[in-house]
């Protein structure tokens, strides 16, 4: 059985806080694991703050839309109305070994988003961006006797 939720928030600090609170609430409501909810919250926070800072250029009432679909895997669909930016084109290179604070602006966050998710797919939309991100629950690793 798939469960779906569609949300929209203004691109403000208030909107970001509300989005993160909703992610936590959904995690409890849908009985998602704490690790999964934490990864989703970090990704939403990174994408949201990038939309405000780089996409819209400042806090504003323009929308940030989030859709969550829970099934065997969790899918996050993140949309904004900012100028096109395909973060999935980022590839680890020689900067991956540089400390996060010393990397060129933007690369640390992209690496974080890609590292916390299972997959990411950019879907350009007229007048904005859509990023579809999947998260698979982590399974405990045990040592075989």
C-alpha positions as CSV (number, residue, x, y, z in Angstrom):
1,X,0.0,0.0,0.0
2,X,1.3,3.4,-1.0
3,X,0.9,6.5,1.2
4,X,1.2,9.9,-0.3
5,X,1.4,13.4,1.1
6,X,1.7,16.8,-0.8
7,X,2.9,19.9,1.1
8,X,3.8,23.5,0.1
9,X,5.8,26.0,2.1
10,X,7.0,29.6,1.6
11,X,10.7,29.9,1.0
12,X,11.4,31.4,4.4
13,X,13.0,30.3,7.6
14,X,9.5,29.8,9.0
15,X,8.6,27.6,6.0
16,X,11.8,25.5,6.5
17,X,11.0,24.9,10.1
18,X,7.5,23.9,9.3
19,X,8.8,21.5,6.6
20,X,11.2,19.9,9.0
21,X,8.5,19.5,11.6
22,X,6.2,17.9,9.1
23,X,8.9,15.4,8.1
24,X,9.3,14.4,11.7
25,X,5.5,14.1,12.2
26,X,5.2,12.0,9.0
27,X,8.0,9.8,10.2
28,X,6.0,9.0,13.3
29,X,2.6,8.7,11.6
30,X,3.9,6.4,8.9
31,X,6.1,4.5,11.3
32,X,9.3,5.2,9.4
33,X,12.6,4.4,11.1
34,X,14.6,7.2,12.8
35,X,17.5,6.8,10.4
36,X,15.3,7.2,7.4
37,X,13.5,10.3,8.9
38,X,16.9,11.9,9.8
39,X,18.2,11.4,6.3
40,X,15.0,12.9,4.7
41,X,15.1,15.9,7.1
42,X,18.8,16.6,6.3
43,X,18.1,16.4,2.5
44,X,15.0,18.6,2.8
45,X,16.9,21.2,4.9
46,X,19.8,21.3,2.4
47,X,17.6,21.6,-0.7
48,X,15.3,24.1,1.0
49,X,18.1,26.4,2.1
50,X,19.7,26.2,-1.3
51,X,16.4,27.2,-2.9
52,X,16.2,30.2,-0.7
53,X,19.8,31.2,-1.0
54,X,20.6,30.4,-4.6
55,X,17.4,29.7,-6.4
56,X,15.2,32.6,-5.1
57,X,18.1,34.7,-3.9
58,X,16.4,35.5,-0.6
59,X,13.6,34.6,1.7
60,X,10.3,35.1,0.0
61,X,6.8,33.8,-0.3
62,X,7.5,31.8,-3.4
63,X,6.7,28.1,-3.0
64,X,8.8,25.1,-2.1
65,X,6.7,21.9,-2.7
66,X,7.4,18.6,-1.1
67,X,5.7,15.3,-1.9
68,X,6.4,12.1,0.0
69,X,5.4,8.7,-1.3
70,X,5.9,5.7,1.0
71,X,6.0,2.2,-0.3
72,X,8.8,-0.3,-0.3
73,X,11.1,2.7,-0.6
74,X,10.4,6.3,0.4
75,X,10.3,8.8,-2.4
76,X,10.7,12.6,-1.9
77,X,9.7,14.8,-4.8
78,X,11.1,18.3,-4.2
79,X,10.0,21.2,-6.4
80,X,10.7,24.9,-6.6
81,X,10.1,27.7,-9.2
82,X,13.7,28.8,-9.3
83,X,16.0,28.9,-12.3
84,X,16.9,25.5,-13.7
85,X,19.6,23.7,-11.7
86,X,20.3,20.0,-12.1
87,X,22.2,18.9,-8.9
88,X,22.3,15.3,-10.2
89,X,24.9,16.3,-12.7
90,X,27.4,16.7,-9.9
91,X,30.0,14.0,-9.9
92,X,32.6,13.3,-7.2
93,X,36.0,14.5,-8.4
94,X,39.2,15.7,-6.8
95,X,37.3,18.1,-4.6
96,X,35.6,15.1,-2.8
97,X,38.7,14.7,-0.7
98,X,38.8,18.3,0.3
99,X,37.4,19.3,3.7
100,X,33.8,20.4,3.5
101,X,34.6,24.0,4.6
102,X,37.3,24.3,1.9
103,X,35.2,23.1,-1.0
104,X,33.8,25.5,-3.6
105,X,30.4,26.8,-2.6
106,X,27.6,24.3,-3.1
107,X,29.6,21.1,-3.6
108,X,29.5,20.0,0.1
109,X,25.7,20.1,0.1
110,X,25.2,18.3,-3.1
111,X,27.6,15.6,-1.9
112,X,25.6,15.3,1.3
113,X,22.2,15.0,-0.6
114,X,23.6,12.3,-2.9
115,X,25.3,10.4,-0.1
116,X,22.2,10.3,2.1
117,X,19.8,9.2,-0.7
118,X,19.6,5.9,-2.7
119,X,19.0,7.7,-6.0
120,X,18.2,11.1,-7.4
121,X,16.7,12.1,-10.7
122,X,16.2,15.7,-12.0
123,X,13.1,16.4,-13.9
124,X,13.1,19.9,-15.5
125,X,9.8,21.7,-15.4
126,X,8.7,24.8,-17.1
127,X,9.5,27.6,-14.7
128,X,11.2,25.5,-12.1
129,X,12.9,22.3,-10.9
130,X,11.8,18.9,-9.7
131,X,14.1,16.5,-8.0
132,X,12.9,13.0,-7.3
133,X,14.9,11.3,-4.5
134,X,14.5,7.8,-3.2
135,X,15.6,6.6,0.3
136,X,15.8,2.9,1.1
137,X,15.7,1.9,4.7
138,X,19.1,0.9,6.1
139,X,19.2,-2.6,7.3
140,X,21.4,-3.7,10.2
141,X,24.6,-5.4,9.3
142,X,25.5,-8.4,11.5
143,X,28.5,-10.5,11.5
144,X,27.9,-14.1,10.5
145,X,29.3,-16.6,13.0
